[in-house]
């Protein structure tokens, strides 16, 4: 059962190392036991230069995003999650907007944000989320993920 969210009680702040445990648990609730989802992956992502935020409600982390300046100057969304109880209530879009503002306004300025999405049936909700938030399909890359699966590369122009 989804919790009705009082958006006035949601706080967005920069992610810190102690947040990783909660972000990992939310990730497992969303992605199951996918191989790429490890505590080390999250820690490494947080240490990369970029934009890393969490959403909190009543002291509990309910979502987060990690955007790294990987393949500089491109900004890649490496990780984005919202707790299943709080999905479809605007948290993901709000976190994304926060990052878009940072990418647009902080040097070195970049005009785009990228994300890679799988092509399987279970990836459709994520793909629809990004398309709804202004991302466009840039193309398909074969053997993108460690398991040899292809991915779609989505890009949002921030101009």
Residue pairs with C-beta under 8 A, 6 or more apart in sequence:
1 85
2 84
2 85
2 86
2 87
2 88
2 89
3 85
3 86
4 89
5 57
5 86
5 89
5 90
5 91
6 57
7 89
7 90
9 57
9 58
10 55
10 56
10 57
10 62
10 91
10 94
11 55
11 56
11 57
12 53
12 54
12 55
12 56
12 94
12 95
12 98
13 53
13 54
13 56
14 52
14 53
14 54
15 23
15 46
15 52
15 53
15 54
15 64
15 66
17 43
17 46
19 54
19 61
19 64
20 39
20 42
20 43
20 46
21 39
22 54
22 60
22 61
23 42
23 54
23 61
23 64
23 79
23 81
24 37
24 39
24 42
26 61
26 62
26 63
26 64
26 81
26 82
26 83
27 37
27 42
27 79
27 81
28 37
29 83
29 84
30 81
30 82
30 84
31 37
31 81
35 146
35 147
36 145
36 146
41 79
42 66
42 79
45 52
45 66
45 68
45 78
45 79
46 52
46 66
48 66
48 68
48 69
48 70
48 78
49 68
49 69
50 66
50 67
50 68
50 69
50 70
50 75
50 78
51 65
51 66
51 67
51 75
51 98
51 99
51 102
51 103
52 64
52 65
52 66
52 67
53 64
53 65
53 95
53 98
53 99
54 61
54 63
54 64
55 61
55 62
55 63
55 64
55 82
55 91
55 94
55 95
56 62
57 86
61 83
62 82
62 83
62 85
62 86
62 91
63 80
63 81
63 82
63 83
63 86
63 91
63 92
63 95
64 79
64 80
64 81
64 95
65 77
65 79
65 80
65 81
65 95
65 96
65 98
65 99
66 77
66 78
66 79
66 80
67 75
67 76
67 77
67 78
67 99
67 103
67 113
68 75
68 76
68 78
69 75
69 76
70 76
70 78
73 108
73 110
74 110
74 112
74 114
75 99
75 103
75 110
75 112
75 113
75 114
76 113
76 114
76 115
76 116
77 99
77 113
77 114
77 115
80 92
80 95
80 96
80 115
82 91
82 92
82 95
92 129
93 133
96 133
99 113
100 113
100 156
100 158
103 109
103 110
103 113
103 158
104 111
104 158
110 158
111 157
111 158
111 159
112 155
112 156
112 157
112 158
113 135
113 155
113 156
113 158
114 138
114 153
114 154
114 155
114 156
115 130
115 135
115 153
115 154
116 141
116 144
116 151
116 152
116 153
116 154
117 123
117 126
117 127
117 130
117 151
117 152
117 154
118 145
118 149
118 150
118 151
118 152
119 140
119 149
119 150
119 151
119 152
120 149
127 152
127 154
130 154
130 156
131 137
131 154
133 156
134 156
135 154
135 155
135 156
136 154
136 155
136 156
136 157
137 152
137 153
137 154
138 152
138 153
138 154
138 155
139 152
139 153
140 150
140 151
140 152
140 153
141 150
141 151
141 152
141 153
142 150
143 149
143 150
144 150
144 151
145 151
